[in-house]
Amino acid sequence: MSQTFFLDGQEIPFEEGQTVLQAAMAAGRYIPHLCYRPQLEPHSSCRICTVIISGKPFSSCTQPAMKEQQVECDTAELNALRRAVIQMMFVEGNHYCPSCEESGSCRLQASAYYLGMQDSHFPHQFPLRQRDSSHPDVNMDRDRCIRCETCVRASRDLDGKNVFGILGRGLNSKISVNSPSGLLEGSDVAATDMAVALCPTGCLTVKGVGFKVPIGLRIFDQAPIDVVELLEFTKQEAVHG
């Protein structure tokens, strides 16, 4: 039997086992997020989906929906915090949208637009991370990685390959490749893998198809991320029941 909680004063129905984010999205209410994808188990790594419940912050992608709970989401303070996290992601890596072939298809960029980010605010760190173009079909640009672990989870849970992992902690963490050489060319990755398709930035891309869809006609050029994500969520729910 469906129960309800309140999201910014709006009554939201939920089923047993649903998280706050899942119930909100099912009800047509978008909660900003990056690492959550309907195809994967929630991970709570990006913290963009943070909401306030009883005065305390929780990741809505992992927080179970509970009867009668009061959830704050669309507030000036929370959106400012989300915007700051996005800004830090931009300056911690090398995210130059005008020169990136994922511009218009990038969830990091689309989230920045959605949250009203106008500049980077923080000083750029200009990291120099190893790129990997050794694979005939897949390119990896670590400078664009936000360590959301989407590729790690997708490769393990959807592709059944365990190609990717994360080494180190904090600023020293980096995406790693499971192969004898540590390079993509010796791994089991393929251009058709969900690990590549679900990467939210320009870190993992397929070779030979860059700019196949012209800028201006790409997914987030056509609709903002809240519209796109709600539609994708509905489709995935229909597939997985």
C-alpha positions in Angstrom: 0.0 0.0 0.0 1.3 3.4 -0.9 2.2 5.8 1.9 3.3 9.5 1.6 5.9 12.0 2.8 6.2 15.7 2.2 8.7 17.2 -0.2 8.8 21.0 0.2 5.2 20.8 1.4 4.1 18.6 -1.5 2.7 15.2 -0.6 4.7 12.5 -2.4 3.5 8.9 -2.5 6.0 6.1 -2.1 6.2 2.3 -2.0 8.0 0.3 0.6 11.7 0.1 -0.3 11.8 3.4 -2.3 14.3 6.1 -1.5 13.3 9.7 -1.2 14.9 10.4 -4.6 13.2 7.5 -6.3 9.8 8.4 -4.9 10.2 12.1 -5.8 11.3 11.3 -9.4 8.4 8.8 -9.8 6.1 11.7 -8.7 7.6 14.0 -11.3 9.7 16.0 -8.8 13.3 16.4 -9.8 16.0 16.3 -7.2 19.4 17.4 -8.6 21.9 14.5 -8.7 25.0 13.2 -10.6 26.1 9.8 -9.4 22.5 8.3 -9.2 21.4 6.4 -12.3 18.2 4.3 -12.3 20.0 1.3 -13.7 22.4 1.1 -10.8 22.3 0.7 -7.0 22.4 4.1 -5.3 26.0 5.1 -4.3 25.8 8.5 -2.5 29.2 9.7 -3.8 28.4 13.1 -5.3 26.2 14.5 -2.6 24.4 16.8 -5.1 21.1 15.1 -4.1 21.4 16.1 -0.4 18.1 17.1 1.2 17.2 18.2 4.8 15.1 16.0 7.0 14.3 17.0 10.5 17.1 19.6 10.3 19.8 17.1 9.2 21.3 16.5 5.8 20.8 13.2 4.0 21.6 11.9 0.6 18.2 11.4 -1.0 19.4 8.6 -3.3 20.1 6.3 -0.3 17.7 7.7 2.3 14.6 5.5 2.6 11.3 7.3 2.2 9.4 7.2 5.5 5.8 8.0 6.3 5.0 11.6 7.2 8.6 12.8 7.1 9.2 16.4 6.1 11.8 16.8 3.4 13.4 20.1 2.3 15.0 20.1 -1.2 14.4 23.2 -3.3 15.8 25.8 -0.9 18.2 28.7 -1.6 20.7 27.3 0.9 20.7 23.7 -0.5 21.0 24.9 -4.1 23.9 27.2 -3.1 25.6 24.2 -1.5 25.0 22.1 -4.6 26.3 24.9 -6.9 29.5 25.1 -4.7 30.0 21.3 -5.1 29.6 21.6 -8.8 32.0 24.5 -8.9 34.6 22.5 -7.0 34.2 19.6 -9.5 34.9 22.0 -12.3 38.1 23.5 -10.8 39.4 20.2 -9.4 39.5 18.8 -12.9 40.0 20.3 -16.3 36.5 20.9 -17.5 36.5 23.3 -20.5 33.1 22.9 -22.0 33.7 24.8 -25.3 36.5 22.3 -26.3 34.9 19.1 -25.0 33.1 16.8 -27.4 30.6 15.9 -24.7 29.4 19.5 -24.4 25.6 19.4 -24.7 25.6 15.8 -23.5 27.4 16.2 -20.2 25.5 15.8 -17.0 28.0 17.9 -15.1 27.6 20.8 -17.5 23.8 20.4 -17.5 23.7 20.4 -13.7 25.8 23.5 -13.6 23.3 25.2 -15.9 20.3 24.0 -13.9 21.8 25.3 -10.6 22.6 28.7 -12.1 26.4 28.4 -12.1 27.8 31.5 -13.8 31.6 31.0 -13.0 34.0 28.6 -11.3 34.3 30.8 -8.2 37.3 28.8 -6.8 40.8 29.0 -8.2 41.5 26.3 -10.8 43.9 23.5 -9.7 45.0 22.6 -13.3 45.8 18.9 -12.5 47.8 16.9 -15.0 46.5 13.4 -15.1 47.4 10.6 -17.4 45.2 10.1 -20.4 44.6 6.7 -22.0 44.1 6.5 -25.7 45.6 3.0 -26.1 42.3 1.3 -26.8 41.1 1.2 -30.5 37.5 2.2 -29.6 37.5 3.9 -26.2 39.3 7.0 -24.9 39.8 7.9 -21.3 40.5 11.5 -20.2 41.2 11.4 -16.4 41.2 15.2 -16.3 37.5 15.0 -16.8 36.8 12.3 -14.3 34.8 13.4 -11.2 35.2 10.0 -9.4 31.5 9.3 -9.2 32.3 5.6 -9.7 29.5 5.2 -12.2 31.8 3.4 -14.6 33.0 1.2 -11.7 29.5 0.1 -10.8 28.2 -0.2 -14.4 31.2 -2.3 -15.5 30.7 -4.6 -12.5 26.9 -4.7 -12.2 25.7 -4.2 -15.8 28.6 -5.3 -18.0 29.9 -8.1 -15.7 33.5 -7.1 -16.4 35.0 -5.2 -13.5 37.2 -3.1 -15.8 37.4 0.1 -13.6 38.2 0.9 -10.0 39.3 3.9 -7.9 42.8 4.1 -6.4 43.8 6.4 -3.6 41.8 8.8 -1.4 40.7 12.4 -1.7 42.6 14.6 -4.1 45.0 11.7 -4.8 42.2 9.3 -5.9 42.0 8.4 -9.6 40.3 6.0 -11.9 42.2 2.8 -12.6 41.9 0.1 -15.2 41.9 -3.6 -14.5 44.5 -4.9 -17.0 48.1 -6.2 -16.8 49.5 -2.9 -18.1 46.9 -0.7 -16.4 45.9 0.6 -19.8 42.6 0.3 -21.6 44.1 -1.7 -24.5 44.7 -4.7 -22.3 41.3 -4.6 -20.6 37.9 -6.1 -21.5 36.2 -2.7 -22.1 34.2 -2.3 -25.3 32.6 0.8 -26.9 29.2 -0.7 -26.4 29.7 -1.1 -22.6 27.3 0.6 -20.3 30.3 1.8 -18.3 31.2 4.0 -21.2 27.6 5.0 -22.1 26.7 6.1 -18.5 29.8 8.2 -17.8 28.3 11.6 -16.9 31.2 13.7 -18.3 33.8 13.5 -21.1 36.0 11.1 -19.2 35.0 8.0 -21.2 34.2 8.5 -24.8 33.9 6.4 -27.9 36.4 7.1 -30.6 35.4 8.0 -34.2 32.0 9.5 -33.3 33.0 12.8 -31.8 30.7 15.7 -32.8 28.5 13.2 -34.8 25.6 15.1 -33.3 26.2 18.9 -33.8 26.4 21.2 -30.8 22.9 22.8 -30.6 21.2 19.5 -31.3 22.4 17.5 -28.3 20.3 16.1 -25.5 20.7 19.0 -23.1 20.6 21.5 -25.9 17.0 20.4 -26.5 15.8 20.2 -22.9 17.2 21.0 -19.4 18.5 18.2 -17.2 15.4 17.9 -15.0 13.2 17.2 -18.0 15.7 14.7 -19.4 16.3 12.9 -16.1 12.6 12.6 -15.3 11.9 11.1 -18.7 14.8 8.7 -18.4 13.7 7.6 -14.9 10.2 6.9 -16.2 11.6 4.8 -19.0 13.9 2.8 -16.7 11.1 2.2 -14.2 8.9 0.8 -17.0 11.8 -1.5 -18.1 12.6 -2.8 -14.6 9.1 -2.7 -13.3 
